[in-house]
Amino acid sequence: MTAYLILENGTTFQGEFFGKQGQEVTGEIVFSTGMTGYLETITDPSYHGQIILQTFPLIGNYGVISADLESDSISPKAYIVKYLCQEPSNFRSDGDLDTFFMSKGIVGIKGIDTRALTKIIRENGTMNGKITAHPPTPADQDDARNYKIENAIAAVSSKKPGVIGEGKYRIALMDFGMKKSTVDALISRNCQVFTFPHTAEADEILAVNPDGILLTGGPGDPADPANTHIIETLRKLKHIPMFGICLGHLLLALANGYQTQKMKVGHRGANQPVKDCSTGKLYITGQNHGYTVVADNPSFVNVNDGTCEGLDYGSSFSVQFNPGEGPKDTEFLFDCFIERMEAANAAR
C-alpha cells in the first residue's frame, strides 16, 4: 500500500506501508545513525511522540529478539527505513519486523529515500512530518507544522511504585521512561530497585531509605512546565547520591540551576563519541536526545560538537548518554554510582 510523508516545510516523499496499513500519523521526525540496535531503538520510551528515521539502509536483518527489547511497547509513533528485511536470519529471532509492527499497531514506511530525508533534517534541523495513505494536501502540511509533543513523561512513566530484585544497595529509581538495560545494570550490581512514577513526592522516596537515586532517561523537553514538580522533588532530595541518565541528566541540571536548550538535530545512535574531561579518554556511547545542558564545566563532552555530555556535583553526577545500552564502554559509571553511595554512607 502506497504511503506518503509530508514534512512541515512541504517536502513530500513516497514509499510503502509496512506494519499497520493506511493509518495517518503525525510526529517529530528524528534520525538515528545506529547500524544495529534497531530493537532497542524502537522500544526506547525516549522516542515517544517521534517518528524514527534510520540512516542505515537495511533494517530488520536479524529479526525480532524478545530478550533485546527495552520495554514491552513500541515507543515511536512511526518508523521509516530504506529497505526492510522480510526474511531475517538469526538463531535468536522470534519473527520479522513487519509482523511485529502489525501486532503492535505501529505504522512503518519502507522505500523512502532516507539519505535525502536525513540531509534535509541535518541541514534544516529536526522537523515534524505527517504520514498519510493519500497524496498530501496543504491541510496535512498544517497538521505537521502544528504538532507538538506535550506531557511526554506522563505518557511513558509507570503509574504506581514497584520493587525489583533484592540486594545490598537500595536504589530509588525515578521512572521517566524506564528501560530494561538500566534496571539490569543495577540488579547485576547487588541492588534492590524501588521504582517510582514521575509523580512521586520526596517523602515517598525517602520512606524506602534509599542509598541512592537513579534518574532514568525519557522523552520530551526537560523544561516543559509539566516537569516543574519533578524538578522541585529533585531539589528536596539533593542530600542523597543521584545518578542521572539522559533526560535524568537534564532534569538534575535544571534542579541545580543550569539551563537547557533544544539542539538542531540531537544525537541518536549507538556510535556517539564522548570525552572524559578529567582523563582525556574517549568512549563510544549510545545516545538518544534532542536537548543539551548549557554548561562551561562539563565532566564529559561530545567529540563531534563539543556539547555537554555530563556534570559532576560531588556525591551526585549525571551523563547525557546511555551507559547500560549499546556500547559497553561506559558501563563503569554504574560502579562509580555504587562507590559514591558507599562514600556517602561512610560519611554519615
C-alpha positions as CSV (number, residue, x, y, z in Angstrom):
1,M,0.0,0.0,0.0
2,T,1.4,3.4,-1.0
3,A,2.4,5.7,1.8
4,Y,3.2,9.4,1.7
5,L,5.3,11.5,4.1
6,I,4.9,15.3,4.1
7,L,7.3,17.5,6.1
8,E,6.3,20.7,7.7
9,N,8.2,22.6,5.0
10,G,6.1,20.9,2.3
11,T,8.7,18.4,1.0
12,T,6.9,15.1,0.1
13,F,8.2,11.5,-0.1
14,Q,6.5,8.4,-1.4
15,G,7.1,4.9,-0.1
16,E,5.1,1.8,1.0
17,F,3.5,1.0,4.3
18,F,4.5,-2.0,6.5
19,G,3.2,-2.9,9.8
20,K,-0.1,-1.0,10.4
21,Q,-1.5,-0.2,7.0
22,G,-3.1,3.2,6.0
23,Q,-3.1,4.9,9.3
24,E,-2.4,8.7,9.5
25,V,0.4,9.6,11.9
26,T,1.9,13.0,12.8
27,G,5.1,13.3,14.8
28,E,8.5,14.9,15.2
29,I,11.0,13.2,12.7
30,V,14.4,12.4,14.1
31,F,17.2,10.3,12.6
32,S,19.2,7.5,14.3
33,T,22.6,6.6,13.0
34,G,22.9,3.1,14.5
35,M,23.8,0.3,12.1
36,T,22.4,-2.3,14.6
37,G,20.3,-2.0,17.8
38,Y,17.1,-1.2,16.0
39,L,15.2,-3.3,18.5
40,E,16.5,-1.3,21.4
41,T,15.6,1.9,19.5
42,I,12.0,1.1,18.7
43,T,11.3,0.0,22.3
44,D,13.1,3.0,23.9
45,P,10.4,5.2,25.7
46,S,12.5,8.3,24.9
47,Y,11.2,8.2,21.4
48,H,7.6,8.9,22.5
49,G,5.9,11.3,20.1
50,Q,8.6,10.9,17.4
51,I,8.9,9.3,14.0
52,I,12.2,7.5,13.7
53,L,14.3,7.6,10.6
54,Q,17.0,5.0,10.3
55,T,20.0,6.3,8.3
56,F,21.5,2.7,7.9
57,P,19.7,1.4,4.7
58,L,18.9,-2.2,5.7
59,I,16.9,-2.8,8.8
60,G,15.4,-6.0,10.2
61,N,18.1,-8.5,9.1
62,Y,18.3,-10.2,12.5
63,G,14.6,-10.1,13.1
64,V,12.8,-9.5,16.4
65,I,14.6,-10.9,19.5
66,S,12.4,-10.6,22.6
67,A,15.3,-10.6,25.0
68,D,16.7,-7.4,23.4
69,L,13.6,-5.3,23.8
70,E,14.0,-2.4,26.2
71,S,10.3,-2.2,27.1
72,D,7.0,-4.0,26.3
73,S,5.7,-1.5,23.8
74,I,7.0,0.3,20.6
75,S,7.5,3.9,21.7
76,P,7.8,5.9,18.5
77,K,4.7,6.9,16.6
78,A,6.1,5.5,13.3
79,Y,9.3,4.1,11.7
80,I,11.0,4.9,8.4
81,V,13.5,2.7,6.6
82,K,15.0,2.4,3.1
83,Y,15.0,-1.4,2.9
84,L,13.1,-3.7,5.2
85,C,14.4,-7.3,5.5
86,Q,11.4,-9.7,5.2
87,E,13.4,-12.9,5.8
88,P,15.6,-12.3,8.9
89,S,18.4,-14.8,9.7
90,N,19.3,-15.2,13.3
91,F,19.1,-18.2,15.6
92,R,17.6,-16.0,18.3
93,S,14.9,-14.4,16.1
94,D,11.2,-14.7,17.0
95,G,9.9,-13.2,13.8
96,D,10.1,-10.2,11.5
97,L,9.6,-6.5,12.0
98,D,6.6,-6.3,9.7
99,T,4.6,-8.8,11.7
100,F,5.8,-7.3,15.0
101,F,4.7,-3.8,14.0
102,M,1.4,-5.2,12.8
103,S,0.8,-6.8,16.2
104,K,1.6,-3.6,18.0
105,G,-0.5,-1.4,15.6
106,I,2.5,0.8,14.6
107,V,3.0,2.4,11.2
108,G,6.2,1.7,9.2
109,I,7.3,3.1,5.8
110,K,9.8,1.5,3.6
111,G,11.2,2.5,0.2
112,I,11.7,6.2,1.0
113,D,15.0,7.9,0.0
114,T,16.3,8.0,3.6
115,R,19.5,9.7,2.6
116,A,17.7,12.6,1.1
117,L,15.4,12.9,4.0
118,T,18.3,12.8,6.5
119,K,20.1,15.5,4.7
120,I,17.0,17.8,4.9
121,I,16.8,17.3,8.6
122,R,20.5,17.6,9.2
123,E,20.7,20.9,7.3
124,N,17.4,22.4,8.4
125,G,17.0,20.9,11.9
126,T,14.5,18.5,13.4
127,M,11.1,19.0,11.9
128,N,7.6,17.5,12.1
129,G,6.0,15.3,9.4
130,K,2.7,13.5,8.6
131,I,2.2,10.1,7.1
132,T,-0.9,9.5,5.0
133,A,-2.3,7.0,2.6
134,H,-3.3,9.7,0.1
135,P,-1.3,12.4,-1.7
136,P,-0.7,15.1,0.9
137,T,-2.7,18.3,0.9
138,P,-2.0,21.7,2.4
139,A,-4.1,20.7,5.4
140,D,-1.7,17.8,6.0
141,Q,1.2,20.1,6.0
142,D,-0.6,22.3,8.5
143,D,-1.1,19.3,10.8
144,A,2.6,18.6,10.6
145,R,3.6,22.2,11.3
146,N,1.3,22.4,14.3
147,Y,2.3,19.2,16.0
148,K,3.8,19.4,19.5
149,I,4.9,16.8,22.0
150,E,3.3,17.5,25.3
151,N,3.2,15.8,28.7
152,A,5.7,13.2,27.4
153,I,6.9,11.8,30.7
154,A,3.4,11.2,31.9
155,A,2.7,9.1,28.8
156,V,5.6,6.6,29.5
157,S,6.2,6.7,33.3
158,S,4.8,3.8,35.4
159,K,1.6,4.5,37.3
160,K,2.5,3.1,40.7
161,P,5.6,2.2,42.8
162,G,7.2,-1.2,42.5
163,V,10.1,-3.3,43.7
164,I,12.5,-5.3,41.5
165,G,15.0,-7.8,42.9
166,E,16.9,-8.0,46.2
167,G,20.4,-6.7,47.1
168,K,22.7,-4.8,49.3
169,Y,22.1,-1.4,47.9
170,R,18.6,0.2,48.0
171,I,18.1,2.2,44.8
172,A,15.1,4.6,44.3
173,L,14.6,4.7,40.5
174,M,12.5,7.6,39.3
175,D,10.8,6.4,36.1
176,F,10.7,9.0,33.4
177,G,10.9,6.2,30.7
178,M,12.5,3.2,32.3
179,K,14.5,0.8,30.2
180,K,15.3,-2.9,30.9
181,S,19.0,-2.4,30.4
182,T,19.2,0.2,33.2
183,V,17.4,-2.0,35.7
184,D,19.6,-5.0,34.6
185,A,22.8,-3.0,35.2
186,L,21.6,-2.2,38.8
187,I,20.4,-5.7,39.6
188,S,23.8,-7.2,38.4
189,R,25.5,-4.9,41.0
190,N,23.7,-6.3,44.0
191,C,21.0,-3.6,44.0
192,Q,17.3,-3.7,45.1
193,V,15.4,-1.3,42.8
194,F,12.4,0.6,44.1
195,T,10.6,2.1,41.1
196,F,8.6,5.3,41.4
197,P,6.4,7.1,38.9
198,H,7.2,10.7,37.9
199,T,4.6,12.0,40.2
200,A,6.3,10.6,43.4
201,E,6.8,13.0,46.3
202,A,10.1,13.4,48.0
203,D,8.7,11.9,51.2
204,E,7.6,8.7,49.4
205,I,11.1,8.2,48.0
206,L,12.8,8.9,51.3
207,A,10.4,6.4,53.0
208,V,12.3,3.5,51.4
209,N,15.5,4.7,52.9
210,P,17.5,4.7,49.6
211,D,21.2,4.6,49.4
212,G,21.0,6.3,46.0
213,I,18.5,7.6,43.5
214,L,18.7,6.8,39.7
215,L,17.0,9.2,37.3
216,T,16.2,7.4,34.1
217,G,16.1,8.6,30.5
218,G,12.8,9.7,28.9
219,P,11.1,11.8,26.3
220,G,10.2,15.4,25.8
221,D,11.5,18.9,26.6
222,P,13.1,18.8,30.1
223,A,12.0,22.4,30.7
224,D,8.4,21.6,29.9
225,P,6.2,23.3,32.6
226,A,4.7,19.8,33.2
227,N,8.1,18.8,34.7
228,T,8.1,21.5,37.4
229,H,7.0,19.1,40.1
230,I,9.8,16.7,39.2
231,I,12.5,19.4,39.4
232,E,11.2,20.6,42.8
233,T,11.2,17.0,44.0
234,L,14.9,16.6,43.0
235,R,15.8,19.7,44.8
236,K,14.4,18.2,48.0
237,L,16.5,15.0,47.5
238,K,19.9,16.6,46.9
239,H,21.4,15.1,50.0
240,I,21.0,11.6,48.5
241,P,23.6,10.5,45.9
242,M,22.0,10.6,42.5
243,F,22.9,9.2,39.1
244,G,21.1,10.9,36.2
245,I,20.9,9.4,32.7
246,C,19.8,11.2,29.5
247,L,16.6,13.0,30.5
248,G,17.5,12.4,34.1
249,H,20.8,14.3,33.4
250,L,18.8,17.2,32.0
251,L,16.3,17.4,34.9
252,L,19.0,17.1,37.5
253,A,20.8,20.0,35.8
254,L,17.7,22.2,35.9
255,A,17.3,21.3,39.6
256,N,20.8,22.6,40.1
257,G,20.3,25.9,38.4
258,Y,21.5,25.1,34.9
259,Q,19.6,25.9,31.7
260,T,18.8,23.5,28.8
261,Q,18.3,24.2,25.1
262,K,17.0,22.3,22.1
263,M,19.6,21.1,19.7
264,K,19.4,21.4,15.9
265,V,19.2,17.7,15.3
266,G,20.3,16.0,18.5
267,H,22.4,12.8,19.0
268,R,20.7,9.5,18.3
269,G,22.5,6.2,17.6
270,A,25.0,3.7,19.1
271,N,28.1,5.4,17.8
272,Q,28.4,8.7,19.5
273,P,31.9,9.7,20.7
274,V,32.4,11.4,24.1
275,K,35.5,12.6,26.0
276,D,36.1,12.3,29.7
277,C,37.3,15.8,30.6
278,S,39.2,14.7,33.6
279,T,41.3,11.9,31.9
280,G,41.1,12.8,28.2
281,K,39.9,9.2,27.4
282,L,37.4,8.8,24.6
283,Y,34.4,6.5,24.7
284,I,31.8,5.3,22.2
285,T,28.3,5.6,23.5
286,G,24.6,5.0,22.7
287,Q,22.6,8.2,22.8
288,N,19.0,9.5,22.2
289,H,18.4,13.1,23.0
290,G,17.4,16.4,21.4
291,Y,18.3,18.7,24.2
292,T,21.5,19.7,26.0
293,V,22.7,21.5,29.1
294,V,24.3,24.9,28.7
295,A,27.4,24.5,30.9
296,D,31.0,25.6,31.0
297,N,32.2,22.9,33.4
298,P,31.1,19.6,31.9
299,S,32.6,16.3,33.1
300,F,32.1,14.8,29.6
301,V,31.8,16.5,26.2
302,N,30.7,15.3,22.8
303,V,33.7,15.0,20.5
304,N,31.8,16.0,17.4
305,D,30.2,19.2,18.5
306,G,31.6,20.0,22.0
307,T,28.2,19.9,23.7
308,C,27.9,18.9,27.4
309,E,27.6,15.2,28.0
310,G,28.0,15.1,31.7
311,L,28.1,17.0,35.0
312,D,29.6,16.2,38.4
313,Y,28.0,17.6,41.6
314,G,30.2,15.7,44.1
315,S,28.1,12.9,45.6
316,S,25.8,13.1,42.6
317,F,26.6,13.0,38.9
318,S,24.9,12.6,35.5
319,V,25.6,11.8,31.9
320,Q,23.7,12.5,28.6
321,F,24.4,9.1,27.2
322,N,23.2,5.5,28.0
323,P,25.9,3.6,29.9
324,G,23.9,0.4,30.0
325,E,22.7,0.1,26.4
326,G,24.6,-0.4,23.2
327,P,28.4,0.0,23.5
328,K,29.6,-1.1,27.0
329,D,32.5,1.4,27.1
330,T,30.9,3.4,29.9
331,E,29.2,0.7,32.0
332,F,31.8,1.5,34.7
333,L,29.6,4.6,35.6
334,F,27.2,2.3,37.4
335,D,30.2,1.2,39.6
336,C,31.0,4.8,40.2
337,F,27.4,5.3,41.4
338,I,27.9,2.4,43.9
339,E,31.2,4.0,45.1
340,R,29.6,7.3,45.7
341,M,26.8,5.7,47.6
342,E,29.3,3.9,49.8
343,A,31.3,7.1,50.4
344,A,28.1,8.9,51.4
345,N,27.1,6.1,53.8
346,A,30.5,6.1,55.3
347,A,30.4,9.9,55.9
348,R,27.1,9.7,57.8
